[in-house]
Amino acid sequence: MTADNAADQTHKRSGGPTFLVVDDDAMIRRIVARALVSLKPAEVLETDDGLAAQTVLREKQVDVVVT
């Protein structure tokens, strides 16, 4: 995933912490994201590499980065 489409991998729940899940393995990323989405309310962002993660961190307020 590139930084341009990082926003497509967003699971939104307003009012809670924002997590950024960074992993190049899509299956691991999805498993972690699904577990975090269950923490209501929470917003979970996903990206597959460090460069895309840097872009997300510049554009959004992120409380926790999970790698």
Secondary structure, DSSP 8 states (H G I E B T S, - for coil): --GGGGGGGEE--TTS-EEEEE-S-HHHHHHHHHHHHTSSS-EEEEESSHHHHHHHHHHS--SEEE-
